[in-house]
């Protein structure tokens, strides 16, 4: 049964050419929003908190600050509405999932830039 699911995902799910990114990186996701008959492009810029899953069901979580309120959004990696992903800054973190970043404020909430 698992091989059948994997076969269907490999054959029918579109693969997009997206940049490699990981937790701690700052990225901008451009995605399409449909309002009635109109479609517009909106972007979400923030720090990647985690990447989870594998294959066609892989997702990633981005966190940004909107004023004093933190906003997180989970995107499926193979979402058809995603137009492009820009990698703004590579971050240097020691964890694959940086949940501790939620509690940090001010200067403590900065992530060092990786020298890659």
C-alpha positions, 0 to 999 in steps of 0.5 A: 500500500505504501509503495502505491502511495509513493508511486502516485505521489512521484507520478502525479505531484508536480515538483517545483524548482525551489531553493534549498533552505533549512531552519534559521533561514530567512525566506520570502514566499510568494503565493497566489490568493484567489478572491472571487474571480480575481487572483493576486500575489501576496508574499510572506517573509519570515524565519523558517522555524521547521521543515517537516515530513518527506516527499510530497507531504513535506511542509515548512513553518515560517514565523514573522513579527507583525508589530508586536504579534508573532505570526506563523504560517505553515506551507506545504512544499508542493502547494500549487499556489506557491509561485516562488521562494526567495532565500534572503539570508542563511541563518546559523542555528544548531537545531532542526526545529527552533521552537525556542525562537518563539519566546525570544524578544528584542536583540535575543531574537536575532539569528547569526548569518551563516558564512556559506 
